[in-house]
Amino acid sequence: MAKRREAEQEMSFEDAIAKLESVVDALEGGQLTLEESLKLFEQGMALRAVCEAKLEQAETAIKALLETSPGVVSEVDFEAEDA
């Protein structure tokens, strides 16, 4: 179990979100036993935590890049551009 969590921590955000989506699909499929569902739910929660941590790291990096002078950070709202 510990090895799986370490492997999940090493995943890229994209890999973790893809695996999380497959877990959600399996849970929504309704073909699992209660025990299987609980195991997948636990895995999904761990993957959610990995994704959240990766997003927080990215946000921290972006804020650092937006720093205009020592100790001053300019936050910019992210908006989707229309393609």
C-alpha positions in Angstrom: 0.0 0.0 0.0 2.8 2.4 0.9 4.6 1.7 -2.4 1.4 2.5 -4.4 1.1 5.9 -2.5 4.7 6.7 -3.3 4.1 5.8 -7.0 1.0 8.0 -7.0 3.1 10.9 -5.6 5.5 10.5 -8.4 2.8 10.6 -11.1 2.4 13.6 -13.3 -0.7 15.6 -12.9 -2.0 14.4 -16.3 -1.4 10.7 -15.3 -3.0 11.2 -11.9 -6.1 12.9 -13.3 -6.5 10.2 -16.1 -6.3 7.4 -13.5 -8.8 9.3 -11.3 -11.2 9.6 -14.2 -10.9 5.8 -14.7 -11.6 5.2 -11.0 -14.7 7.4 -11.2 -15.9 5.6 -14.4 -15.6 2.3 -12.6 -17.4 3.4 -9.5 -20.2 5.0 -11.6 -20.5 1.8 -13.6 -22.2 0.1 -10.7 -20.7 -3.4 -11.4 -18.4 -3.6 -8.4 -18.8 -5.3 -5.1 -18.9 -3.1 -2.0 -15.4 -4.2 -1.1 -14.1 -3.3 -4.6 -15.9 0.0 -4.5 -14.4 0.9 -1.1 -10.9 0.0 -2.4 -11.4 2.1 -5.5 -12.9 5.0 -3.5 -9.8 5.0 -1.3 -7.5 5.0 -4.4 -9.6 7.8 -5.9 -9.2 10.0 -2.7 -5.5 9.4 -2.8 -5.3 10.4 -6.4 -7.4 13.5 -5.7 -4.9 14.5 -3.0 -2.1 14.1 -5.5 -3.9 16.2 -8.1 -4.6 18.9 -5.5 -1.0 19.0 -4.4 0.3 19.3 -8.0 -2.1 22.2 -8.6 -1.0 23.9 -5.4 2.6 23.5 -6.5 1.8 25.0 -9.9 0.0 27.9 -8.2 3.0 28.6 -6.0 5.3 28.5 -9.0 3.1 30.9 -10.9 2.9 33.3 -8.0 6.7 33.3 -7.7 7.0 34.1 -11.4 4.6 37.0 -11.0 6.6 38.5 -8.2 7.4 42.1 -9.3 9.6 43.2 -6.4 10.8 41.5 -3.2 7.8 40.5 -1.1 5.2 41.9 -3.5 3.2 39.5 -5.6 0.8 40.5 -8.3 -2.0 38.0 -8.6 -3.6 37.7 -12.0 -6.9 35.9 -12.6 -6.7 33.1 -15.1 -9.2 33.3 -17.8 -9.8 30.9 -20.6 -9.1 32.4 -23.9 -11.7 31.9 -26.7 -10.1 30.0 -29.5 
